[in-house]
């Protein structure tokens, strides 16, 4: 990830209104860290989730290739790296990445690079868009190369060297919301604040109940993976 320009900053600003969804992601990051006191946010964007994670007691550093977004993060007091290559090997106890891997053409090489930055025994949390049939104008606008199916994602995560502890879909109701967006939403890929707020306040809580009831085994708008670098792997990659 060298310097890159991100084309969906307006959508990031709108998505900041999804307070329940953002709280869910921040909670996932903290829980998946299992007591880690420091973390690296790979692809931190505007820093909204980095700030929420920091507020929960984790010291956060960021990787962000967009110079404009790096400046925003630095203004918020984060240590910011321009690329994962700027991070020292075997230096991180915890790395998380939220809706970033889909922006990268060579996702396998990126996962291998992230693995190399973790200390042996270090933890990894990954959250990505799921199900290619949901690919929409919004995916295209913000530069997604793909959405993921569980088996395919787990295959490349394992090839990078990670041991997977947990993998499941998330936001089951989001599948139907995204299909509706594909049918009647913006052809330019824009996100409207009012429908987003309605979904976040009224539908997303129901979606989480359905996830916990078992829907996350089969489908969801997103995929989450909790993994780790084996403690006995001291070799650099």
Helices and strands as residue ranges (DSSP letters): H 9-15, H 19-33, E 38-42, H 48-55, E 59-63, H 67-75, E 79-81, G 84-86, E 92-98, G 101-103, H 107-117, E 118-129, G 132-134, H 137-141, H 150-159, E 163-170, H 173-184, H 193-198, I 199-203, H 204-212, G 215-217, E 222-228
